[in-house]
Amino acid sequence: MKYILTGGGTGGHVYPALAIANYIKEKDKDAKFLYIGTRGRIESKIVPAKGYKIKFIPATGMPGSKFSFKFLIFVISLFFGIFKSCIHIILFRPNIIIGTGGFVSASPIFAGRLLRKFKLSRAKLFLHEANAEPGKMIRKAGPMCDGVGLSYRSCLEYFKSNGKYVGYPVRDEFKHGSREESRENLKIDKDSFVVFVVGGSQGARTINRSIVDSLKYLKELSKLKIIHVTGKGTPSYNGVLDTIRRFGYNSIDQEDFKFYSRMDYAENIKDYYLASDLIITRGGGTINEIATCGRASLIIPKANLSGDHQVINAEDIKDAGAAEVIYEDIIIDNDEFAVMVSGKKLSEKITDLYNDKERIALLEKNAKNYIKDSGTEKIYQFIEEILNNTNKKEYVAEEIIEKNPYANFRAPQFISILSKMSKEEVVSNKYLDYLRYRTSHYFNYDSWQVRNYAVKLSGLTYAEEKIPFLSKLFNDKRKVSSLQRLFGGEYQQVNFIRRNIMTAYKKIGRFNETVEKDILSSLNDNYFETVSEGLLNVIHFSDNLQSNEKIISEVKKLLKHKNFLIVINAVAAYTQFMKNIDKFEDISHLFFNTNIKVRQSVIESLLSLNQNGIVEDKEIVDGFLGRILQTTTGFSPVFEFKKLIKEFNV
């Protein structure tokens, strides 16, 4: 039999392909293989080193927008990728093409389907999806295959006609060994608490920086040993250099942390897994290898991947009680927004697990139970069924487990859904942490529209931890260019953002010095809606602002503003600070205001004072009501005035 293997970009796609190939070789001694990958990616090094022949095709990831230069590059790359794949398939004449994900695997599958249509190839087509949420290209390529093997039952929904749950193809080497043996191989003291940190073969910026940032908080843990794999990097990210720079950023020297060591790549990674007490990693296929080794893991899933599949993977193993998860979050790093995990937060989680041996033992036990099936064996059986035309549909609706319903939603959909939910429904939502995590990442976009989504979602998810970031945006007074000013607006953070930040503060309902400072600033804003929302915050937090003379003074000034909406809200806000009826005279200049709604707000103010017991004398109430114009020369009815007056308790 001849097999074409394809998949790449990361080790999470390459190693499953190699695991499948190794198992096939055990069963079929005459099997011949050809690997199709992308030049310059990790497969170009790993595959030849494992003794497999490799051919290269161009491939790039599918961008989110169809109207961009990147999308044009993607289309051109896909065309040439399919063309070159056709040549390799015709020359090699495989019996089956096996893809394991990554954007490179789509072209050979498309090519195989095309050649079959024109009867230039008889190769069967098989895809394996290692993630709980399939990528965009896999969703398009999967339905045209003879079979799709899945590591998660939740994926069956995407491949109802040809999908089958088979598990993850873990390399056989991870199924054997012990902690004692591996520590002896690596010359690690048996009493050490070993934390192995690995963000993948290419490296992970978040993990590399966060672990360096955490070191200063971990010096007191006497038995701690951290082994950090920075990754070899990519053309766009050098993990080694970035890690070295991070030490400089923190003004610390690696030599001062004897419990810490780093390397760019771990050749015998199985030993490092088995020797560890805790493994910090991403949310790719690595988590299955770690679980096979029966080790506790702390997963920091990479954000904003297709379908957020690393997050969904992490949630799945966390729900099984086999791992802990920390989401990447927005932080202020060097006075800029950055998406990562703070060193302090990571150190606290490491310290908690260091001090909780029972928790570590439970995570290890559950990790072992997490891998129930031999993925490689089931995949081989499925491939054999496809080759022999005996594969049967497995999809059964009852087998679909609960999925994260928000994984493929965009911000406007989040906003629409959350706007219709009560606070109780939101805060009790099983996926609230996920929603807040997604909110964090919208802060870091250059587009003000996306940042505006972050602001709205901060309020709708009642995320008080987002207040520092909201405040930073609110006080960002960087000017736009002269050309941009011609199209309206003065600051990079547009008017709508400042207004919506005020709305978010009110929604979150958490009062502190930051909120108080921003409310005061909002009352002097150059955008009337921001001022109006600021006044609504004054009303909402009035109990906390009774002694703030600056805010009271600004509210009083706004009683004479030219904008009637601001005046109406200013009347309601100023009423909150009236301790006696004499203060009502401060709004007497509005008694004959030409706007009926302004005069109505004045009566509502008097009614509020009456209901709060500040004025109960009928003569005083009648005196003021007699001075307020309760009619209009326009066509607006005066019934509201009459209804309000009936509510007075005099």
Salt bridges, closest charged atoms under 4 A:
GLU133 OE2 - ARG139 NH2 3.35
GLU133 OE1 - LYS403 NZ 3.77
ASP146 OD2 - ARG116 NH1 2.72
ASP172 OD2 - HIS176 NE2 3.41
GLU173 OE2 - ARG171 NH1 3.86
ASP213 OD2 - ARG246 NH2 2.88
ASP242 OD1 - ARG209 NH2 2.90
GLU255 OE1 - LYS258 NZ 3.96
ASP277 OD1 - ARG179 NE 3.93
ASP277 OD2 - ARG183 NH2 2.61
GLU289 OE2 - ARG171 NH2 3.07
ASP308 OD2 - ARG438 NH1 3.66
GLU324 OE1 - LYS349 NZ 3.48
GLU324 OE2 - ARG359 NE 2.86
GLU328 OE2 - ARG282 NH1 2.90
ASP329 OD1 - LYS466 NZ 3.94
ASP333 OD1 - ARG246 NH2 3.19
ASP335 OD1 - LYS472 NZ 3.24
GLU348 OE2 - LYS344 NZ 2.77
GLU364 OE2 - ARG179 NH2 2.55
GLU385 OE1 - LYS164 NZ 2.82
GLU399 OE1 - ARG153 NH1 3.51
GLU402 OE1 - LYS430 NZ 3.33
GLU464 OE2 - ARG510 NE 3.23
GLU465 OE2 - LYS466 NZ 3.47
ASP476 OD2 - ARG478 NH2 2.64
GLU490 OE2 - LYS479 NZ 2.31
ASP518 OD1 - LYS517 NZ 3.10
ASP525 OD1 - ARG498 NE 2.76
GLU529 OE1 - ARG499 NH1 2.50
GLU533 OE1 - LYS506 NZ 3.98
GLU554 OE2 - LYS557 NZ 3.38
GLU585 OE2 - ARG627 NH1 3.09
ASP622 OD2 - LYS618 NZ 2.70
GLU640 OE2 - LYS643 NZ 3.06
